[in-house]
Amino acid sequence: ERLAAYGVRATAVAPEEVRVGVRATLGFRPTTTADQKGQARRAASQAISYYLNNLRIGEAAYTDQIERAALNASEYILEVNMNFMSINDSLRLPENVFIEKYERIISSELLIS
């Protein structure tokens, strides 16, 4: 018998980055102080950034998940209204972001008021 060895070939592909930015307005409880609002805005921004930056390669970003991340960031936030999104610096109305198999979403500019 003849023995043959075959090599293993691996291909590494660096994902293309898709920058997603969010502009949103938060609604607060009536008794929320200015300091608490500032803390809540920062927490919402961090939560949105965490959500976007932790999506897997090829995984879509959904507006309801972005809103939920911001809403759950602070007990003082009652509502989240996404005004605009930017995708690779192109401003548009909020919509789910579907990407290609070898693309990865990263957070871009987050403006939370």
Helices and strands as residue ranges (DSSP letters): E 16-28, H 34-53, H 63-71, E 77-87, E 90-92, E 103-112
